Amino acid sequence: MDAYFETNINRIVQRSRKPGPFVDVVLKNSVERRWPRENQAGVVAAPSQVETDNRRSRR
């Protein structure tokens, strides 16, 4: 597991320069942003908008 952090250390440092809060998941060869999600236009959605989007996708 610590190899994942060693492999992605540059990505982790780059992302940590931006103000949070955020949740990133460190994978084998990448770091993925899980929260907040960006909408299709690349704009960060507010938590209430994400909840609305999730409800729509479940229907």
C-alpha positions in Angstrom: 0.0 0.0 0.0 2.8 2.5 0.8 4.1 1.9 -2.7 0.9 3.6 -4.0 1.8 6.8 -2.1 5.5 6.6 -3.3 4.4 6.2 -6.9 1.9 9.1 -6.7 3.8 11.5 -4.4 4.0 14.3 -7.0 0.3 14.1 -7.8 -0.5 14.2 -4.1 1.7 17.2 -3.5 0.1 19.1 -6.5 -3.4 18.4 -5.3 -2.6 19.4 -1.8 -1.6 22.9 -3.0 -5.3 23.7 -3.7 -7.5 24.7 -0.8 -9.9 22.0 0.4 -11.9 20.4 1.6 -11.7 17.4 -0.7 -11.4 13.7 -0.8 -8.9 12.0 -3.1 -8.4 8.3 -3.5 -4.9 7.1 -4.1 -4.8 4.2 -6.6 -1.9 2.1 -8.0 -1.0 4.6 -10.8 -3.3 7.6 -10.2 -5.0 9.8 -7.7 -8.8 10.4 -8.3 -10.9 13.2 -6.8 -14.0 11.7 -5.2 -15.5 14.7 -3.6 -16.5 17.3 -4.5 -17.4 16.1 -7.9 -17.2 18.2 -11.0 -20.2 18.5 -13.3 -20.0 17.9 -17.0 -18.9 21.5 -17.6 -15.9 21.1 -15.3 -17.5 23.2 -12.5 -17.4 21.9 -9.0 -20.9 21.1 -7.9 -22.2 22.1 -4.5 -23.0 19.2 -2.1 -26.7 19.8 -2.5 -26.4 19.6 -6.3 -24.5 16.3 -6.0 -27.3 14.9 -3.9 -29.9 16.0 -6.5 -27.8 14.4 -9.3 -27.5 11.2 -7.4 -31.3 11.0 -6.8 -31.9 11.5 -10.5 -29.5 8.8 -11.6 -31.2 6.2 -9.3 -34.6 6.6 -11.0 
